[in-house]
Amino acid sequence: METSALFQRLCLVEIRRLLMVIGVAVVVIILFQCFALPYGKGWSVSPANEGSVVLLISNPILPNSSKSSIRVFNIMTNGSDSSDLGEEDEAEIADKDAEYELKSDKILQNDVMLKLGETLGKSSITVTDNTSSQEKSIETGSKQLKQDDENGILEATTSSTFGGIQSNAGTVPGLFLSISKKNGENRDRDSIASDSFFPTKVISLDHMVTQTKNAELLQTISVTLNNNSARDSISTLKRWERSTSMSQMNSLLIHSLVYSHSMRPQRLYVRDRELLSAKLEIENAPRVDNPPGLYAYAFRNISMFKRSYELMERILKVYVYKEGEKPIFHQSKMRGIYASEGWFMKLIEGNKKFVVRDPRKAHLFYLPFSPHMLRVAMFDRNSHNQKELAEFLKNYVDLVAKKYSFWNRTGGTDHFLVGCHDWASQLTRHHMRNCIRVLCNSNAAKGFKIGKDTTLPVTYIRSAENPLKELGGKPPSERPILAFFAGNMHGYARPILLEFWENKEPDMKILGPMSRDNAGKRRYREYMKRSKYCICARGYEVHTPRVVESIFYECVPVIISDNYVPPLFEVLNWEAFSVFIQEKDIPNLRNILLSIPEEKYVAMQMGVKKVQQHFLWHKKPVKYDLFHMILHSVWYNRVFQMESK
């Protein structure tokens, strides 16, 4: 009897202990949900199809709002890039390089999941097999998603709550990524994490799906919002990236001219004194009003530019390092979206006026590598991340610094590099941070230093033999289209642009991707030639080839890309021949354009025609062409970095 009672008491003690352990576990889980995951997010991983994983991020506590719908467009299907007319050609599609949009900003990569939960609430990241052409339907909570792989469109409808993703301005859809394997190929797409975040932004999944090296990014999102919600959502979702206005950029430029931050050499050499003398002459340039061959109104200070250009032609000497082997060094592509870095490399290495064989005679030192070719070559060697590529460049700098004394003398401030690939800004921001970086991806909020670095124009070259083919456009009186845009839904701004203006007004041709055949390309050119304003909306990054395309076809560029520093910013007054519209003002696009007086439009269009010469490549460089203007920007920035002891 006593044994039985003792046994029962022991059981009760064990049950109490078990209940206590369970209670503690529940409390820990609740505390983790409340504090470790902001705003009550919950995490779960659920299986999808074979070889797939679905990661859900939920946030049940945000308030309800109105009904919304989203459209998701395929960017790549079956391993090919269907990028828009202004961003790729057939040669670029063949090497599959333009889709590698990895942005390895560690801060963004570390914080992006938290930002996603805080801002969007509930999203889903799906890894699926895209080889099936059957229509699929996935139900998650109150959502019903219908996917048609044949036409590449996802549709989602919601009740009053879309997965708990709400804002005061309206419902903001979640993020949907589709990453697929194709026949077991190791196709590395890494990520398309960008500078700021909106529902279309893509996260690096390397740390979450380590086995999916062959991921193919397939989709971005177009969001249906009302006018107020577009403004509020863009500003809210980009809140951790500062937006630099054009007036602020101008102030930064002036500050850089007045206060140089270059590393002083221990003693001034002959070349340093020549640069200081040139700086003094430029600052005290005699006044000129209308110099022949130049359009004064398009320049910040035509007198200073003219004197600086003359001194560059007379004084400047450049040494090109011979170290480095092809294809990464001394070789680059002359066609496609990254052609700018290739044209400059070819023309500078073949130049006899500026280039010297004796480095002791040089004012500037050119690092002759192509970020685009580096990306392609290292990918072929199974190097799939930026860290390995940056280490490769560090080793090259170490080689140059060990062999020559010039790098160590100035810390690299008299060295420059030219890169148009998106990754160039990231690859060079550490070991080459003191160099003058000539970059297409000139984001003022992401390490681009106004007054030191300079912007490389994105020139989309279709014919290396005839880069000026189809140059020109209609006069203002024969441009009946108010505004034109066509392209893929890269990034977050373009989907918003289409949601507000696609098929809304007869004189606004705001389109998605156009066909890539000859007829489609001809139609694209005709639209640009017959439009008053050409919309240059950012893609995954701040730069776009449409800026130079607009100038090429004599259409006034309308730049919608916060923090983008336009090309030749040191000398050109861009507001004299272009329009800058903040991304949050996309809903007011038409009103802004219509508010521009006809006289001002005609003057801007005239400015576009006049500055066109500065954005053209020639097989044999001519005065004031793009080759000389890029070289001048490097020279100009270096001169104004100099300070006497």
Disulfide bonds with the S-S distance in Angstrom:
Cys420-Cys440 2.12
Cys534-Cys555 2.23
